[in-house]
């Protein structure tokens, strides 16, 4: 008889089986309509939630929408809540490397085993709703809808004390909106995803205001006047209280520091000074202001000051991978997930504010449904040269097309077109070194660009 497997062998076999099951689950989820293929209805996700017993109603929710800064603000809120002793669930999108990153329990990406447990729990009900929808001439549940169901089931199973949930797209029709946030957070609203959300900020703001629920407390970042009016009107309609940055709370002082910045903040319930934030750029300072107000709103209705030492500790561990992140030295390589003009503007300002490169080379890869021309125009003053390329995304703009746009803005002598991203990164590093010490590389244009450059340089932690 062959010898019985020892414990190590049994564990290795179990791990292999989990990885195999995880791969099959990911393939099945990815086979569904992608998240940029919006199906504007909550009917399917609501049906699944009801069949599951509405797990999203078993824990309080802080719900975030806006155009830029959502993921960073979500992660900062999560970090603060954990430092204050709460068990958290965090849902963000899109991911950089693995769909499991989107679902975090107490700050850690959900394990494959936990993901599969939740997936196995929701799958029979997803299949029931799929069958019903198809019979009525409707679509299958989307990739994003299934992930939302998995997240809410996992949070209930954990269980968590609070879930911090970032919308995928919009607000009213976003699948996450089957939950009712006791606190709604609205980061600055600008133009993006116009083909789904509307072609002006008023339409986009109206869609995003749908996460504001009755009796909730809303904290809103600095907004255009017409956007602020729409948010205030929505809050009034449903009986929510709303507080705006620069009115009820705000940034008092900000100083660039080694490894980040030092802040003083006026919250809803008091002031906090000597806050060290290990993230770069004024936009991250404002994300922090919003996050702190959201936590005050959640824990004390905006009327109870938090322990300043715990706030300092929570911010000291805040991280936002892929957001003006240093992923290599010699030359320094930064990655940033800016994918629209507002994001590009925040990136440009942060570069000017926090970094002093003698020469900086951009590696630019943008998706074809984005406003590439405006993004390039915004970044032109801070980039000495751009290496235009593409990611592996099927939505990526062709390098030749993007290169033509870049030449119109930068001039032919400041643009190099390289078909493949790995080669583009090598070319950019060489160009950065040409001026001697002090050169740097910035890879940006989409979340996929940031993710693929991170992977190429051996960085996969989130």
C-alpha positions as CSV (number, residue, x, y, z in Angstrom):
1,X,0.0,0.0,0.0
2,X,1.3,3.5,-0.7
3,X,2.0,5.6,2.4
4,X,-0.8,7.8,3.6
5,X,-0.3,11.5,2.7
6,X,1.2,13.5,5.5
7,X,-0.3,16.8,6.7
8,X,1.8,18.9,4.4
9,X,0.7,16.9,1.4
10,X,-2.9,17.1,2.4
11,X,-2.6,20.9,2.8
12,X,-1.0,21.3,-0.6
13,X,-3.7,19.2,-2.2
14,X,-6.4,21.3,-0.5
15,X,-4.7,24.6,-1.6
16,X,-4.5,23.3,-5.2
17,X,-8.2,22.4,-5.1
18,X,-9.1,25.9,-3.8
19,X,-7.0,27.6,-6.5
20,X,-8.7,25.4,-9.2
21,X,-12.2,26.2,-7.9
22,X,-11.3,29.9,-7.6
23,X,-10.1,30.0,-11.2
24,X,-13.3,28.4,-12.4
25,X,-15.4,30.8,-10.4
26,X,-13.5,33.8,-11.8
27,X,-13.9,32.5,-15.4
28,X,-17.6,32.1,-14.9
29,X,-18.0,35.6,-13.5
30,X,-15.8,37.2,-16.2
31,X,-17.9,35.5,-18.9
32,X,-20.8,37.8,-17.9
33,X,-21.4,41.3,-19.3
34,X,-18.6,43.5,-18.1
35,X,-19.0,46.3,-15.7
36,X,-18.8,49.0,-18.3
37,X,-21.8,47.4,-20.0
38,X,-24.4,48.9,-17.7
39,X,-27.8,47.3,-17.3
40,X,-29.8,50.2,-15.7
41,X,-32.1,48.2,-13.3
42,X,-31.9,47.1,-9.7
43,X,-34.5,44.4,-10.3
44,X,-32.0,41.5,-10.8
45,X,-29.7,42.3,-7.8
46,X,-32.8,43.1,-5.6
47,X,-34.3,39.7,-6.5
48,X,-31.0,37.9,-5.5
49,X,-30.7,39.9,-2.3
50,X,-34.3,39.0,-1.3
51,X,-33.8,35.3,-2.0
52,X,-30.6,35.5,0.2
53,X,-32.6,37.1,3.0
54,X,-31.3,40.7,2.4
55,X,-27.8,40.3,3.9
56,X,-27.1,43.9,3.0
57,X,-29.5,45.0,5.8
58,X,-27.6,43.1,8.5
59,X,-24.9,45.7,8.9
60,X,-24.7,49.5,8.6
61,X,-23.3,51.0,5.4
62,X,-21.2,54.0,4.5
63,X,-21.9,54.5,0.8
64,X,-19.7,56.5,-1.6
65,X,-20.2,58.0,-5.0
66,X,-18.6,60.8,-7.0
67,X,-16.3,61.0,-10.0
68,X,-12.8,60.8,-8.7
69,X,-11.3,60.0,-5.3
70,X,-13.9,57.3,-4.4
71,X,-11.5,54.4,-3.9
72,X,-8.9,56.5,-2.0
73,X,-11.6,57.9,0.3
74,X,-13.1,54.5,0.8
75,X,-9.8,53.1,1.9
76,X,-9.1,56.0,4.2
77,X,-12.5,55.6,5.9
78,X,-11.8,51.9,6.2
79,X,-8.4,52.6,7.8
80,X,-9.9,55.0,10.3
81,X,-12.8,52.7,11.3
82,X,-10.4,49.8,11.9
83,X,-8.2,51.9,14.1
84,X,-11.2,52.9,16.1
85,X,-11.9,49.2,16.8
86,X,-14.5,48.2,14.2
87,X,-14.6,45.1,12.0
88,X,-15.0,46.4,8.5
89,X,-16.1,45.2,5.1
90,X,-14.8,47.3,2.1
91,X,-16.0,47.1,-1.4
92,X,-14.2,49.0,-4.2
93,X,-13.8,48.9,-7.9
94,X,-12.2,48.3,-10.3
95,X,-9.4,46.1,-9.1
96,X,-5.8,46.2,-10.0
97,X,-4.8,42.5,-10.1
98,X,-7.5,40.2,-8.7
99,X,-11.2,40.6,-8.3
100,X,-10.8,39.5,-4.7
101,X,-9.2,42.9,-4.0
102,X,-12.6,44.5,-4.4
103,X,-13.9,42.7,-1.3
104,X,-11.9,43.3,1.9
105,X,-12.5,42.1,5.5
106,X,-10.9,44.3,8.2
107,X,-8.5,45.7,5.6
108,X,-7.4,42.4,4.0
109,X,-8.6,41.2,0.6
110,X,-11.0,38.3,1.0
111,X,-9.3,34.9,0.9
112,X,-10.1,32.5,-1.9
113,X,-11.9,30.2,0.6
114,X,-14.1,33.1,1.9
115,X,-14.8,34.2,-1.7
116,X,-15.8,30.7,-2.7
117,X,-18.0,30.3,0.4
118,X,-19.9,33.4,-0.5
119,X,-20.0,32.5,-4.2
120,X,-21.4,29.1,-3.5
121,X,-24.0,30.7,-1.3
122,X,-25.2,33.2,-3.9
123,X,-24.8,31.2,-7.1
124,X,-28.1,29.1,-6.9
125,X,-30.1,32.4,-6.5
126,X,-28.1,34.1,-9.3
127,X,-29.0,31.2,-11.6
128,X,-32.7,31.4,-10.6
129,X,-32.8,35.1,-11.3
130,X,-30.9,34.6,-14.6
131,X,-33.4,32.0,-15.7
132,X,-36.3,34.3,-14.8
133,X,-34.8,37.3,-16.6
134,X,-34.0,35.3,-19.8
135,X,-37.5,33.9,-19.8
136,X,-38.9,37.5,-19.8
137,X,-36.5,38.6,-22.6
138,X,-34.0,40.3,-20.3
139,X,-30.3,39.9,-19.7
140,X,-28.2,37.7,-17.4
141,X,-26.9,39.3,-14.3
142,X,-23.7,41.2,-15.0
143,X,-20.2,40.7,-13.7
144,X,-20.6,43.6,-11.4
145,X,-24.0,42.6,-10.0
146,X,-22.7,39.1,-9.1
147,X,-19.6,40.6,-7.3
148,X,-21.9,42.9,-5.3
149,X,-24.0,39.9,-4.2
150,X,-20.9,38.1,-3.2
151,X,-19.6,41.1,-1.2
152,X,-22.8,41.6,0.7
153,X,-23.1,37.9,1.5
154,X,-19.5,37.8,2.7
155,X,-19.9,40.9,4.9
156,X,-23.0,39.3,6.5
157,X,-21.2,36.0,7.0
158,X,-18.1,37.6,8.6
159,X,-19.9,39.4,10.2
160,X,-18.7,43.0,9.9
161,X,-19.6,46.0,12.1
162,X,-19.9,48.3,9.1
163,X,-19.4,48.1,5.4
164,X,-17.7,50.9,3.4
165,X,-19.1,50.6,-0.1
166,X,-18.0,52.4,-3.3
167,X,-20.4,52.5,-6.2
168,X,-19.3,51.0,-9.4
169,X,-20.9,53.5,-11.8
170,X,-23.4,56.3,-11.0
171,X,-25.6,55.8,-8.0
172,X,-29.4,55.3,-8.5
173,X,-29.0,52.3,-10.8
174,X,-25.7,51.0,-9.4
175,X,-26.0,47.5,-8.0
176,X,-24.5,48.5,-4.7
177,X,-27.6,50.8,-4.2
178,X,-29.7,47.9,-2.9
179,X,-28.1,48.8,0.4
180,X,-29.2,51.9,2.3
181,X,-26.3,53.9,3.6
182,X,-26.7,55.6,6.9
183,X,-23.9,57.9,5.7
184,X,-23.6,58.9,2.1
185,X,-20.3,60.3,0.8
186,X,-20.1,62.3,-2.4
187,X,-16.7,63.1,-3.8
188,X,-16.4,65.9,-6.3
189,X,-18.5,65.3,-9.4
190,X,-17.3,66.0,-12.9
191,X,-17.8,64.6,-16.4
192,X,-17.1,60.9,-16.9
193,X,-19.0,57.9,-18.4
194,X,-21.2,60.4,-20.2
195,X,-22.6,57.7,-22.4
196,X,-24.2,56.1,-19.3
197,X,-24.7,58.9,-16.9
198,X,-25.5,62.0,-19.0
199,X,-23.6,64.7,-20.9
200,X,-23.6,67.4,-18.3
201,X,-22.7,67.5,-14.6
202,X,-26.3,68.2,-13.6
203,X,-27.4,64.8,-15.2
204,X,-24.5,63.0,-13.6
205,X,-25.2,64.6,-10.2
206,X,-28.8,63.6,-10.4
207,X,-27.9,60.0,-11.0
208,X,-25.3,59.9,-8.3
209,X,-27.6,61.6,-5.7
210,X,-29.6,58.4,-5.8
211,X,-27.5,56.9,-3.0
212,X,-28.8,59.6,-0.6
213,X,-31.5,57.7,1.5
214,X,-34.1,58.9,4.0
215,X,-32.8,59.9,7.4
216,X,-29.1,59.5,6.3
217,X,-26.3,62.0,6.9
218,X,-24.6,63.2,3.7
219,X,-21.0,64.5,3.6
220,X,-20.1,66.1,0.2
221,X,-16.8,67.3,-1.1
222,X,-16.3,70.6,-2.9
223,X,-18.8,70.7,-5.7
224,X,-19.8,73.0,-8.6
225,X,-22.7,75.2,-7.5
226,X,-25.2,73.4,-9.7
227,X,-24.1,70.0,-8.4
228,X,-24.3,71.2,-4.7
229,X,-27.9,72.4,-5.4
230,X,-28.9,69.0,-6.8
231,X,-27.4,67.2,-3.8
232,X,-29.1,69.6,-1.4
233,X,-32.5,69.2,-3.1
234,X,-32.2,65.4,-3.0
235,X,-31.3,65.5,0.7
236,X,-34.3,67.7,1.3
237,X,-36.6,65.5,-0.6
238,X,-35.8,62.4,1.4
239,X,-35.2,64.0,4.8
240,X,-31.4,63.6,4.9
241,X,-29.0,66.0,6.5
242,X,-26.2,67.3,4.3
243,X,-22.8,68.9,5.1
244,X,-20.5,70.4,2.5
245,X,-16.7,70.7,2.6
246,X,-15.6,74.3,3.0
247,X,-18.8,75.1,4.8
248,X,-19.4,72.6,7.7
249,X,-15.9,71.0,7.6
250,X,-12.7,71.5,5.7
251,X,-8.9,71.5,5.3
252,X,-7.2,74.0,7.6
253,X,-3.5,73.6,6.7
254,X,-1.5,71.4,4.5
255,X,2.3,71.0,4.2
256,X,4.2,68.7,2.0
257,X,6.3,66.3,4.1
258,X,8.8,63.5,3.5
259,X,6.7,60.5,2.4
260,X,3.4,62.4,2.1
261,X,1.9,65.5,3.8
262,X,0.9,66.9,7.2
263,X,-2.6,68.2,7.6
264,X,-4.8,70.1,10.0
265,X,-8.5,69.4,9.5
266,X,-11.7,70.9,10.8
267,X,-14.2,68.1,11.1
268,X,-17.9,68.1,11.8
269,X,-17.3,67.8,15.5
270,X,-13.9,69.3,16.1
271,X,-10.4,70.1,14.9
272,X,-7.5,67.6,14.3
273,X,-3.9,68.7,13.9
274,X,-0.6,67.1,13.2
275,X,-2.1,64.4,10.9
276,X,0.5,62.7,8.9
277,X,-0.9,61.3,5.6
278,X,1.4,59.0,3.6
279,X,-0.3,59.9,0.3
280,X,0.7,62.6,-2.2
281,X,-1.3,65.5,-3.6
282,X,-3.8,68.1,-2.5
283,X,-6.6,65.8,-3.8
284,X,-5.6,63.2,-1.2
285,X,-5.8,65.8,1.5
286,X,-9.3,66.6,0.5
287,X,-10.2,62.9,0.3
288,X,-8.9,62.7,3.9
289,X,-11.1,65.6,5.0
290,X,-14.1,63.9,3.5
291,X,-13.2,60.5,5.0
292,X,-12.8,62.0,8.5
293,X,-16.2,63.8,8.3
294,X,-17.8,60.6,7.1
295,X,-16.4,58.7,10.1
296,X,-17.6,61.4,12.5
297,X,-21.0,61.3,10.8
298,X,-21.2,57.5,11.2
299,X,-20.0,57.2,14.8
300,X,-21.6,60.3,16.4
301,X,-23.9,61.8,14.0
302,X,-21.3,64.5,13.3
303,X,-21.5,65.7,16.9
304,X,-18.8,63.7,18.7
305,X,-15.1,64.4,18.2
306,X,-13.0,61.4,17.6
307,X,-9.9,60.5,19.6
308,X,-7.1,62.5,17.8
309,X,-4.5,59.9,18.5
310,X,-6.6,57.2,17.0
311,X,-7.2,59.4,13.9
312,X,-3.5,59.9,13.6
313,X,-2.8,56.2,13.8
314,X,-5.6,55.4,11.3
315,X,-4.2,57.9,8.7
316,X,-0.6,56.8,9.2
317,X,-1.5,53.3,7.8
318,X,-3.8,54.6,5.0
319,X,-2.8,53.4,1.5
320,X,-4.2,53.7,-2.0
321,X,-2.3,51.4,-4.4
322,X,-2.1,52.7,-8.0
323,X,-2.7,56.3,-6.9
324,X,0.5,58.3,-7.5
325,X,2.3,55.3,-6.1
326,X,6.1,54.9,-6.2
327,X,6.7,51.3,-7.5
328,X,10.4,51.5,-8.3
329,X,13.6,53.6,-7.7
330,X,16.5,54.4,-10.1
331,X,14.8,55.7,-12.0
332,X,11.7,56.5,-9.9
333,X,8.6,55.0,-11.5
334,X,5.2,56.3,-10.4
335,X,1.9,54.8,-11.4
336,X,-1.4,56.6,-11.3
337,X,-4.9,55.4,-12.3
338,X,-6.1,58.8,-13.7
339,X,-8.5,58.0,-16.5
340,X,-10.4,61.2,-17.1
341,X,-9.6,64.9,-17.3
342,X,-10.5,65.6,-13.6
343,X,-8.2,62.8,-12.6
344,X,-5.4,64.0,-14.9
345,X,-5.7,67.5,-13.4
346,X,-5.4,66.2,-9.8
347,X,-2.4,64.1,-11.0
348,X,-0.7,67.1,-12.6
349,X,-1.2,69.3,-9.5
350,X,0.2,66.6,-7.3
351,X,3.3,66.1,-9.4
352,X,4.0,69.8,-9.3
353,X,3.3,69.9,-5.6
354,X,5.1,66.8,-4.2
355,X,7.9,65.8,-6.6
356,X,11.0,67.5,-8.0
357,X,12.1,65.5,-11.0
358,X,14.8,66.9,-13.2
359,X,13.1,65.2,-16.1
360,X,9.9,63.2,-16.2
361,X,8.8,60.8,-19.0
362,X,5.2,59.8,-19.3
363,X,4.1,56.3,-20.3
364,X,0.6,56.9,-21.5
365,X,-2.1,54.2,-22.4
366,X,-5.7,55.3,-22.5
367,X,-9.0,53.5,-23.2
368,X,-10.7,54.4,-26.4
369,X,-13.9,55.7,-24.8
370,X,-12.1,58.3,-22.7
371,X,-11.2,62.0,-23.5
372,X,-7.6,61.3,-24.5
373,X,-7.1,64.8,-26.0
374,X,-8.0,66.7,-22.9
375,X,-6.0,64.3,-20.7
376,X,-2.9,64.8,-22.8
377,X,-3.4,68.6,-22.8
378,X,-3.6,68.7,-19.0
379,X,-0.5,66.6,-18.6
380,X,1.6,68.3,-21.3
381,X,3.1,71.0,-19.0
382,X,4.6,68.4,-16.6
383,X,5.9,65.8,-19.0
384,X,9.2,66.3,-20.9
385,X,8.4,63.4,-23.2
386,X,5.7,60.8,-23.6
387,X,5.9,57.2,-24.7
388,X,2.6,56.2,-26.0
389,X,1.5,52.6,-25.8
390,X,-1.4,50.3,-25.0
391,X,-2.5,47.9,-22.3
392,X,-3.9,44.4,-22.9
393,X,-7.4,45.7,-22.4
394,X,-9.7,45.2,-25.4
395,X,-10.9,48.7,-24.8
396,X,-7.4,50.2,-25.2
397,X,-6.9,52.9,-27.8
398,X,-4.5,51.9,-30.6
399,X,-1.0,53.4,-30.0
400,X,-0.8,54.9,-33.4
401,X,-4.1,56.8,-32.9
402,X,-3.1,57.9,-29.4
403,X,0.3,58.9,-30.8
404,X,-1.2,61.1,-33.5
405,X,-3.2,62.9,-30.7
406,X,-0.1,63.3,-28.6
407,X,2.0,64.7,-31.5
408,X,-0.6,67.5,-32.0
409,X,-0.2,68.5,-28.4
410,X,3.5,67.7,-27.5
411,X,5.1,68.0,-30.9
412,X,6.7,65.2,-32.8
413,X,10.1,65.4,-31.0
414,X,8.5,64.8,-27.6
415,X,6.5,61.7,-28.6
416,X,7.6,58.1,-29.0
417,X,5.1,55.4,-30.0
418,X,5.8,51.9,-28.7
419,X,3.3,49.1,-29.4
420,X,3.7,47.0,-26.3
421,X,3.7,48.3,-22.7
422,X,6.7,46.3,-21.4
423,X,8.9,47.8,-24.2
424,X,7.3,51.3,-23.6
425,X,8.4,51.1,-20.0
426,X,12.0,50.2,-20.9
427,X,12.1,53.0,-23.5
428,X,10.8,55.5,-20.9
429,X,13.3,54.4,-18.3
430,X,16.1,55.0,-20.8
431,X,14.8,58.4,-21.7
432,X,14.5,59.3,-18.0
433,X,18.2,58.4,-17.4
434,X,19.4,60.5,-20.4
435,X,19.4,63.7,-18.4
436,X,21.5,62.1,-15.6
437,X,20.3,61.7,-12.0
438,X,16.8,62.9,-11.0
439,X,14.8,61.6,-13.9
440,X,11.5,59.8,-13.3
441,X,8.8,57.9,-15.2
442,X,5.0,58.3,-14.7
443,X,2.7,55.6,-16.1
444,X,-0.9,56.6,-16.3
445,X,-4.0,56.8,-18.4
446,X,-6.2,54.1,-16.9
447,X,-6.5,51.7,-14.0
448,X,-5.3,49.0,-16.3
449,X,-2.2,51.0,-17.1
450,X,-1.3,51.3,-13.4
451,X,-2.1,47.7,-12.8
452,X,0.0,46.3,-15.7
453,X,3.0,48.5,-14.9
454,X,2.8,47.4,-11.2
455,X,2.9,43.8,-12.4
456,X,5.7,44.3,-14.8
457,X,7.8,45.7,-12.0
458,X,7.0,42.9,-9.6
459,X,4.5,44.7,-7.4
460,X,1.2,43.0,-6.8
461,X,0.4,43.8,-3.1
462,X,-2.7,46.0,-2.5
